C-alpha cells in the first residue's frame, strides 16, 4: 500500500545516514591525546624531540606535530612523512587531520636556534 511504501522509504533513508554518522563521530572523536601521540612517535621513530598539539579542543580529531629523528637522515620529505604515518597507522584511521614537520637532529638544531638552512 501507499502508506507502507512511505514507511519503507523513511526507514531506508535513515539507515543509509547511520553509517555516515558513525564514521563522522569516529573521525571527530579519536580519543587520542597529545601525550599518547608524542610517546608513540618517540618510541617508534627513536625521536629526540617531539611536539604534538591537539588543535581540536581536546577531542583528538586534529593534531599538529614536529618530529625530530635521526631516522630521517638522508630521506626526502615524503619518505619522512611516510615513516611518521606508518608509526601512527592505526591512530590515523580515526584522526581527522594530522599535519607534520620532520627534521633530522642537525636540521632541528639550526631551526630551533633561528639559523637559516
ChimeraX commands (.cxc) that place a marker at each C-alpha (Angstrom):
marker #1 position 0.00,0.00,0.00 radius 0.5
marker #1 position 0.96,3.62,-0.36 radius 0.5
marker #1 position 1.48,4.04,3.41 radius 0.5
marker #1 position 3.77,1.01,3.59 radius 0.5
marker #1 position 5.94,2.37,0.76 radius 0.5
marker #1 position 6.32,5.70,2.56 radius 0.5
marker #1 position 7.38,3.94,5.78 radius 0.5
marker #1 position 9.86,1.81,3.84 radius 0.5
marker #1 position 11.43,4.86,2.17 radius 0.5
marker #1 position 11.82,6.63,5.53 radius 0.5
marker #1 position 13.37,3.53,7.08 radius 0.5
marker #1 position 15.95,3.09,4.31 radius 0.5
marker #1 position 16.76,6.80,4.26 radius 0.5
marker #1 position 17.56,6.74,7.97 radius 0.5
marker #1 position 19.54,3.52,7.65 radius 0.5
marker #1 position 21.69,4.97,4.86 radius 0.5
marker #1 position 22.57,8.01,7.00 radius 0.5
marker #1 position 23.53,5.99,10.06 radius 0.5
marker #1 position 26.91,4.64,8.80 radius 0.5
marker #1 position 27.92,8.17,7.81 radius 0.5
marker #1 position 27.05,9.44,11.28 radius 0.5
marker #1 position 29.04,6.66,12.94 radius 0.5
marker #1 position 32.03,7.32,10.69 radius 0.5
marker #1 position 31.86,11.07,11.31 radius 0.5
marker #1 position 31.64,10.55,15.07 radius 0.5
marker #1 position 34.65,8.27,14.97 radius 0.5
marker #1 position 36.68,10.73,12.94 radius 0.5
marker #1 position 35.83,13.69,15.14 radius 0.5
marker #1 position 36.47,11.95,18.44 radius 0.5
marker #1 position 39.50,9.70,18.07 radius 0.5
marker #1 position 40.16,9.63,21.80 radius 0.5
marker #1 position 43.92,10.04,21.37 radius 0.5
marker #1 position 45.80,12.59,23.45 radius 0.5
marker #1 position 48.84,14.74,22.72 radius 0.5
marker #1 position 50.86,12.68,25.20 radius 0.5
marker #1 position 49.82,9.37,23.63 radius 0.5
marker #1 position 50.83,10.55,20.13 radius 0.5
marker #1 position 54.09,12.01,21.49 radius 0.5
marker #1 position 55.04,8.74,23.21 radius 0.5
marker #1 position 54.16,6.64,20.19 radius 0.5
marker #1 position 56.27,8.78,17.84 radius 0.5
marker #1 position 59.17,8.89,20.29 radius 0.5
marker #1 position 59.22,5.11,20.65 radius 0.5
marker #1 position 58.58,4.14,17.03 radius 0.5
marker #1 position 60.93,6.67,15.43 radius 0.5
marker #1 position 63.54,6.91,18.19 radius 0.5
marker #1 position 62.76,10.62,18.13 radius 0.5
marker #1 position 64.98,13.01,20.05 radius 0.5
marker #1 position 62.31,15.73,20.13 radius 0.5
marker #1 position 58.55,15.56,19.57 radius 0.5
marker #1 position 55.96,18.31,19.92 radius 0.5
marker #1 position 52.28,17.46,19.49 radius 0.5
marker #1 position 49.43,19.96,19.60 radius 0.5
marker #1 position 45.77,18.90,19.67 radius 0.5
marker #1 position 44.09,21.54,17.51 radius 0.5
marker #1 position 40.60,20.11,18.04 radius 0.5
marker #1 position 39.84,21.47,21.51 radius 0.5
marker #1 position 40.69,18.17,23.16 radius 0.5
marker #1 position 38.56,15.75,21.17 radius 0.5
marker #1 position 41.60,14.23,19.43 radius 0.5
marker #1 position 40.42,14.78,15.88 radius 0.5
marker #1 position 43.11,17.15,14.63 radius 0.5
marker #1 position 46.81,17.18,15.52 radius 0.5
marker #1 position 49.92,19.10,14.51 radius 0.5
marker #1 position 53.35,17.60,15.19 radius 0.5
marker #1 position 57.04,18.37,14.98 radius 0.5
marker #1 position 59.19,15.24,14.94 radius 0.5
marker #1 position 62.99,15.16,15.15 radius 0.5
marker #1 position 64.64,11.82,14.49 radius 0.5
marker #1 position 67.98,10.50,13.25 radius 0.5
marker #1 position 65.91,8.05,11.16 radius 0.5
marker #1 position 65.12,10.97,8.83 radius 0.5
marker #1 position 68.78,11.38,7.87 radius 0.5
marker #1 position 69.19,11.16,4.08 radius 0.5
marker #1 position 65.45,10.79,3.48 radius 0.5
marker #1 position 63.27,13.03,1.33 radius 0.5
marker #1 position 60.33,14.84,2.92 radius 0.5
marker #1 position 57.81,12.35,1.51 radius 0.5
marker #1 position 59.79,9.41,2.92 radius 0.5
marker #1 position 59.91,11.08,6.34 radius 0.5
marker #1 position 56.18,11.69,6.33 radius 0.5
marker #1 position 55.57,8.08,5.35 radius 0.5
marker #1 position 57.65,6.95,8.33 radius 0.5
marker #1 position 55.56,9.11,10.66 radius 0.5
marker #1 position 52.33,7.92,9.06 radius 0.5
marker #1 position 53.45,4.30,9.42 radius 0.5
marker #1 position 54.25,4.86,13.10 radius 0.5
marker #1 position 50.70,6.13,13.60 radius 0.5
marker #1 position 48.95,3.86,11.09 radius 0.5
marker #1 position 46.28,2.60,13.49 radius 0.5
marker #1 position 45.68,6.03,15.03 radius 0.5
marker #1 position 45.37,7.78,11.67 radius 0.5
marker #1 position 42.36,5.61,10.87 radius 0.5
marker #1 position 40.33,7.73,13.30 radius 0.5
marker #1 position 42.21,11.04,13.40 radius 0.5
marker #1 position 40.55,13.53,11.06 radius 0.5
marker #1 position 43.59,15.72,10.31 radius 0.5
marker #1 position 47.30,15.34,11.03 radius 0.5
marker #1 position 49.95,17.82,9.90 radius 0.5
marker #1 position 53.63,17.29,10.49 radius 0.5
marker #1 position 57.05,18.85,10.21 radius 0.5
marker #1 position 60.00,16.49,10.25 radius 0.5
marker #1 position 63.66,17.26,10.93 radius 0.5
marker #1 position 66.94,15.48,11.46 radius 0.5
marker #1 position 68.65,16.43,14.74 radius 0.5
marker #1 position 71.06,18.66,12.79 radius 0.5
marker #1 position 68.24,20.44,10.97 radius 0.5
marker #1 position 66.36,20.92,14.23 radius 0.5
marker #1 position 69.42,22.43,15.91 radius 0.5
marker #1 position 69.58,25.05,13.15 radius 0.5
marker #1 position 65.80,25.58,13.09 radius 0.5
marker #1 position 65.44,25.98,16.84 radius 0.5
marker #1 position 68.41,28.33,17.08 radius 0.5
marker #1 position 66.92,30.57,14.38 radius 0.5
marker #1 position 69.59,29.90,11.74 radius 0.5
marker #1 position 68.56,29.72,8.09 radius 0.5
marker #1 position 69.12,26.38,6.38 radius 0.5
marker link #1:1,2 radius 0.2
marker link #1:2,3 radius 0.2
marker link #1:3,4 radius 0.2
marker link #1:4,5 radius 0.2
marker link #1:5,6 radius 0.2
marker link #1:6,7 radius 0.2
marker link #1:7,8 radius 0.2
marker link #1:8,9 radius 0.2
marker link #1:9,10 radius 0.2
marker link #1:10,11 radius 0.2
marker link #1:11,12 radius 0.2
marker link #1:12,13 radius 0.2
marker link #1:13,14 radius 0.2
marker link #1:14,15 radius 0.2
marker link #1:15,16 radius 0.2
marker link #1:16,17 radius 0.2
marker link #1:17,18 radius 0.2
marker link #1:18,19 radius 0.2
marker link #1:19,20 radius 0.2
marker link #1:20,21 radius 0.2
marker link #1:21,22 radius 0.2
marker link #1:22,23 radius 0.2
marker link #1:23,24 radius 0.2
marker link #1:24,25 radius 0.2
marker link #1:25,26 radius 0.2
marker link #1:26,27 radius 0.2
marker link #1:27,28 radius 0.2
marker link #1:28,29 radius 0.2
marker link #1:29,30 radius 0.2
marker link #1:30,31 radius 0.2
marker link #1:31,32 radius 0.2
marker link #1:32,33 radius 0.2
marker link #1:33,34 radius 0.2
marker link #1:34,35 radius 0.2
marker link #1:35,36 radius 0.2
marker link #1:36,37 radius 0.2
marker link #1:37,38 radius 0.2
marker link #1:38,39 radius 0.2
marker link #1:39,40 radius 0.2
marker link #1:40,41 radius 0.2
marker link #1:41,42 radius 0.2
marker link #1:42,43 radius 0.2
marker link #1:43,44 radius 0.2
marker link #1:44,45 radius 0.2
marker link #1:45,46 radius 0.2
marker link #1:46,47 radius 0.2
marker link #1:47,48 radius 0.2
marker link #1:48,49 radius 0.2
marker link #1:49,50 radius 0.2
marker link #1:50,51 radius 0.2
marker link #1:51,52 radius 0.2
marker link #1:52,53 radius 0.2
marker link #1:53,54 radius 0.2
marker link #1:54,55 radius 0.2
marker link #1:55,56 radius 0.2
marker link #1:56,57 radius 0.2
marker link #1:57,58 radius 0.2
marker link #1:58,59 radius 0.2
marker link #1:59,60 radius 0.2
marker link #1:60,61 radius 0.2
marker link #1:61,62 radius 0.2
marker link #1:62,63 radius 0.2
marker link #1:63,64 radius 0.2
marker link #1:64,65 radius 0.2
marker link #1:65,66 radius 0.2
marker link #1:66,67 radius 0.2
marker link #1:67,68 radius 0.2
marker link #1:68,69 radius 0.2
marker link #1:69,70 radius 0.2
marker link #1:70,71 radius 0.2
marker link #1:71,72 radius 0.2
marker link #1:72,73 radius 0.2
marker link #1:73,74 radius 0.2
marker link #1:74,75 radius 0.2
marker link #1:75,76 radius 0.2
marker link #1:76,77 radius 0.2
marker link #1:77,78 radius 0.2
marker link #1:78,79 radius 0.2
marker link #1:79,80 radius 0.2
marker link #1:80,81 radius 0.2
marker link #1:81,82 radius 0.2
marker link #1:82,83 radius 0.2
marker link #1:83,84 radius 0.2
marker link #1:84,85 radius 0.2
marker link #1:85,86 radius 0.2
marker link #1:86,87 radius 0.2
marker link #1:87,88 radius 0.2
marker link #1:88,89 radius 0.2
marker link #1:89,90 radius 0.2
marker link #1:90,91 radius 0.2
marker link #1:91,92 radius 0.2
marker link #1:92,93 radius 0.2
marker link #1:93,94 radius 0.2
marker link #1:94,95 radius 0.2
marker link #1:95,96 radius 0.2
marker link #1:96,97 radius 0.2
marker link #1:97,98 radius 0.2
marker link #1:98,99 radius 0.2
marker link #1:99,100 radius 0.2
marker link #1:100,101 radius 0.2
marker link #1:101,102 radius 0.2
marker link #1:102,103 radius 0.2
marker link #1:103,104 radius 0.2
marker link #1:104,105 radius 0.2
marker link #1:105,106 radius 0.2
marker link #1:106,107 radius 0.2
marker link #1:107,108 radius 0.2
marker link #1:108,109 radius 0.2
marker link #1:109,110 radius 0.2
marker link #1:110,111 radius 0.2
marker link #1:111,112 radius 0.2
marker link #1:112,113 radius 0.2
marker link #1:113,114 radius 0.2
marker link #1:114,115 radius 0.2
marker link #1:115,116 radius 0.2
marker link #1:116,117 radius 0.2
view
